[in-house]
Amino acid sequence: MRFPKVPLLVLTATATVAVKYDVVQILKLRNVVYFQSSFNRHNLFYKIRDKSKVKKLSEDIIMLLRDKFLN
């Protein structure tokens, strides 16, 4: 490692225990601290949309982003 004293942060959304171990080994990390939170997040939700009612999927996604996630 070229800069051993520089702090490093590794983030992953859904890593299994095996994947976390692999990341630590591949990146040669030392003094590892794990933080884990639940998949159940109050700010996330699922919504099912009928794709057959959409003329062009890419335009529908663009409109959704513009309408719901402007900033």
Residue frames as a rotation matrix with the C-alpha (Angstrom) as fourth column:
MET 1
0.584 0.812 0.000 0.00
0.812 -0.584 0.000 0.00
0.000 0.000 -1.000 0.00
ARG 2
-0.092 -0.686 0.722 1.50
0.657 -0.586 -0.474 3.33
0.748 0.431 0.505 -1.05
PHE 3
-0.429 0.026 0.903 -0.08
-0.456 -0.869 -0.192 5.46
0.780 -0.494 0.385 1.69
PRO 4
-0.442 0.233 -0.866 -0.55
0.503 0.864 -0.025 3.21
0.743 -0.447 -0.499 4.73
LYS 5
-0.810 0.089 -0.579 -1.50
0.524 -0.333 -0.784 5.99
-0.262 -0.939 0.224 7.14
VAL 6
-0.806 0.584 -0.094 -4.28
-0.563 -0.707 0.428 7.47
0.184 0.398 0.899 5.02
PRO 7
-0.466 0.711 0.527 -7.72
-0.253 0.464 -0.849 6.41
-0.848 -0.529 -0.036 6.29
LEU 8
-0.921 0.198 -0.336 -9.76
-0.276 0.277 0.920 4.36
0.275 0.940 -0.201 3.85
LEU 9
-0.322 0.896 0.307 -13.54
-0.555 0.084 -0.828 3.93
-0.767 -0.437 0.469 3.73
VAL 10
-0.975 0.081 -0.205 -15.10
-0.115 0.602 0.790 1.04
0.188 0.794 -0.578 1.85
LEU 11
-0.378 0.916 0.134 -18.87
-0.672 -0.171 -0.720 1.02
-0.637 -0.362 0.680 1.29
THR 12
-0.949 0.204 -0.242 -21.14
-0.049 0.662 0.748 -1.67
0.313 0.721 -0.618 -0.06
ALA 13
-0.286 0.931 0.225 -24.89
-0.881 -0.348 0.322 -2.02
0.378 -0.106 0.920 -0.14
THR 14
0.698 0.692 0.184 -25.39
-0.715 0.661 0.228 -5.76
0.036 -0.291 0.956 0.28
ALA 15
-0.175 -0.863 -0.473 -22.09
-0.732 0.435 -0.523 -7.54
0.658 0.255 -0.708 0.81
THR 16
0.833 0.328 -0.445 -22.17
-0.018 0.821 0.571 -11.01
0.553 -0.468 0.690 2.27
VAL 17
0.781 -0.587 0.215 -19.68
-0.252 0.018 0.968 -12.07
-0.572 -0.810 -0.134 4.93
ALA 18
0.347 -0.665 0.662 -17.62
0.754 0.617 0.224 -13.79
-0.557 0.421 0.716 2.23
VAL 19
0.508 -0.115 0.853 -17.57
0.655 -0.591 -0.470 -10.66
0.559 0.798 -0.225 0.06
LYS 20
0.926 -0.181 0.332 -16.54
-0.337 -0.791 0.510 -8.49
0.171 -0.584 -0.793 3.02
TYR 21
0.577 -0.744 0.336 -13.68
0.112 0.480 0.870 -10.89
-0.809 -0.465 0.360 3.74
ASP 22
0.326 -0.423 0.846 -12.61
0.937 0.263 -0.230 -10.83
-0.125 0.867 0.482 0.07
VAL 23
0.771 0.006 0.637 -12.59
0.215 -0.944 -0.251 -7.01
0.600 0.330 -0.729 -0.01
VAL 24
0.852 -0.470 0.231 -10.41
-0.417 -0.342 0.842 -6.87
-0.316 -0.814 -0.487 3.10
GLN 25
0.370 -0.734 0.569 -7.99
0.419 0.679 0.603 -9.42
-0.829 0.016 0.559 1.64
ILE 26
0.405 -0.175 0.898 -7.84
0.907 -0.052 -0.419 -7.93
0.120 0.983 0.137 -1.87
LEU 27
0.711 -0.079 0.699 -7.35
0.031 -0.989 -0.143 -4.36
0.703 0.124 -0.701 -0.62
LYS 28
-0.167 -0.816 -0.554 -4.94
0.654 0.328 -0.682 -5.58
0.738 -0.476 0.478 2.09
LEU 29
0.281 0.389 0.877 -6.82
-0.344 -0.813 0.470 -3.63
0.896 -0.434 -0.095 4.76
ARG 30
-0.566 -0.436 -0.700 -5.70
0.559 0.421 -0.714 -3.54
0.606 -0.795 0.006 8.37
ASN 31
-0.919 0.227 -0.322 -7.51
0.190 -0.461 -0.867 -2.39
-0.346 -0.858 0.380 11.52
VAL 32
-0.706 0.701 0.098 -10.90
0.072 -0.067 0.995 -3.00
0.704 0.710 -0.004 9.91
VAL 33
-0.801 0.598 -0.023 -14.06
-0.071 -0.134 -0.988 -1.79
-0.595 -0.790 0.150 11.64
TYR 34
-0.774 0.593 0.221 -17.43
0.479 0.320 0.817 -2.97
0.414 0.738 -0.532 10.30
PHE 35
-0.700 0.702 -0.131 -20.66
-0.397 -0.535 -0.745 -1.01
-0.594 -0.470 0.653 10.51
GLN 36
-0.888 0.458 0.034 -23.84
0.318 0.559 0.766 -2.68
0.332 0.691 -0.643 9.40
SER 37
-0.661 0.749 0.045 -27.44
-0.581 -0.473 -0.663 -1.56
-0.475 -0.464 0.747 9.38
SER 38
-0.234 0.694 0.681 -30.72
0.217 0.720 -0.659 -3.20
-0.948 -0.006 -0.319 8.54
PHE 39
-0.853 0.069 0.518 -32.13
0.520 0.014 0.854 -3.63
0.052 0.997 -0.048 5.07
ASN 40
0.170 0.984 -0.041 -35.37
0.971 -0.161 0.178 -2.21
0.168 -0.070 -0.983 6.45
ARG 41
-0.835 -0.510 -0.205 -34.95
0.525 -0.851 -0.023 1.51
-0.162 -0.127 0.979 5.77
HIS 42
-0.038 0.907 -0.420 -37.77
0.578 -0.323 -0.749 4.01
-0.815 -0.271 -0.512 6.29
ASN 43
-0.013 -0.016 -1.000 -36.67
-0.494 -0.869 0.021 6.12
-0.869 0.494 0.004 3.31
LEU 44
-0.889 -0.276 -0.364 -36.86
-0.452 0.414 0.790 3.25
-0.068 0.867 -0.493 0.79
PHE 45
-0.005 0.916 0.402 -39.97
-0.431 0.361 -0.827 1.75
-0.903 -0.177 0.393 -0.74
TYR 46
-0.853 -0.169 0.495 -41.03
0.310 0.598 0.739 -0.55
-0.420 0.783 -0.458 -3.56
LYS 47
0.006 0.869 -0.495 -43.48
-0.519 -0.420 -0.744 0.47
-0.855 0.261 0.449 -6.23
ILE 48
-0.505 -0.091 0.859 -44.66
0.537 0.746 0.394 -1.78
-0.676 0.660 -0.328 -9.02
ARG 49
-0.153 0.398 -0.904 -45.45
-0.598 -0.766 -0.236 -0.05
-0.787 0.505 0.355 -12.30
ASP 50
0.496 0.447 0.744 -47.19
0.309 0.710 -0.633 -1.62
-0.811 0.544 0.214 -15.29
LYS 51
-0.496 -0.834 -0.241 -44.60
-0.004 -0.276 0.961 -1.55
-0.869 0.477 0.133 -18.04
SER 52
-0.481 0.356 0.801 -47.15
0.852 0.406 0.330 -2.43
-0.208 0.841 -0.499 -20.74
LYS 53
0.632 0.765 -0.125 -48.78
0.732 -0.642 -0.227 1.00
-0.254 0.052 -0.966 -20.27
VAL 54
0.260 -0.657 -0.708 -45.51
-0.093 -0.746 0.659 2.78
-0.961 -0.106 -0.255 -21.04
LYS 55
0.985 0.108 -0.137 -44.75
-0.136 -0.022 -0.990 3.72
-0.110 0.994 -0.007 -24.65
LYS 56
0.378 -0.923 -0.069 -41.01
0.023 0.084 -0.996 4.20
0.926 0.375 0.053 -24.21
LEU 57
0.664 -0.070 -0.744 -39.38
0.700 0.407 0.587 2.98
0.262 -0.911 0.319 -21.02
SER 58
-0.409 -0.905 -0.113 -36.39
0.898 -0.378 -0.225 5.35
0.161 -0.193 0.968 -21.14
GLU 59
-0.515 0.292 0.806 -38.67
-0.003 -0.941 0.339 8.40
0.857 0.172 0.486 -21.48
ASP 60
0.607 0.777 -0.169 -40.81
0.111 0.127 0.986 7.15
0.787 -0.617 -0.009 -18.59
ILE 61
0.307 -0.592 -0.745 -37.73
0.948 0.259 0.186 6.86
0.083 -0.763 0.641 -16.37
ILE 62
-0.706 -0.576 0.412 -36.57
0.578 -0.805 -0.136 10.36
0.410 0.143 0.901 -17.36
MET 63
-0.084 0.769 0.634 -40.00
-0.163 -0.638 0.753 11.81
0.983 -0.040 0.179 -16.53
LEU 64
0.713 0.314 -0.626 -40.04
0.487 0.420 0.766 10.00
0.504 -0.851 0.147 -13.20
LEU 65
-0.156 -0.875 -0.458 -36.64
0.987 -0.121 -0.105 11.43
0.036 -0.469 0.883 -12.31
ARG 66
-0.735 -0.096 0.671 -37.67
0.252 -0.958 0.139 14.94
0.629 0.272 0.728 -13.35
ASP 67
0.160 0.929 0.334 -40.99
-0.168 -0.307 0.937 14.81
0.973 -0.206 0.107 -11.48
LYS 68
0.870 0.306 -0.386 -40.02
0.238 0.425 0.873 13.01
0.431 -0.852 0.297 -8.29
PHE 69
0.466 -0.804 -0.370 -36.30
0.770 0.163 0.616 13.69
-0.435 -0.572 0.695 -7.90
LEU 70
0.910 0.011 0.415 -35.75
0.282 -0.751 -0.598 17.13
0.305 0.660 -0.686 -9.36
ASN 71
0.603 -0.704 0.375 -32.89
-0.760 -0.649 0.002 18.12
0.242 -0.286 -0.927 -7.07
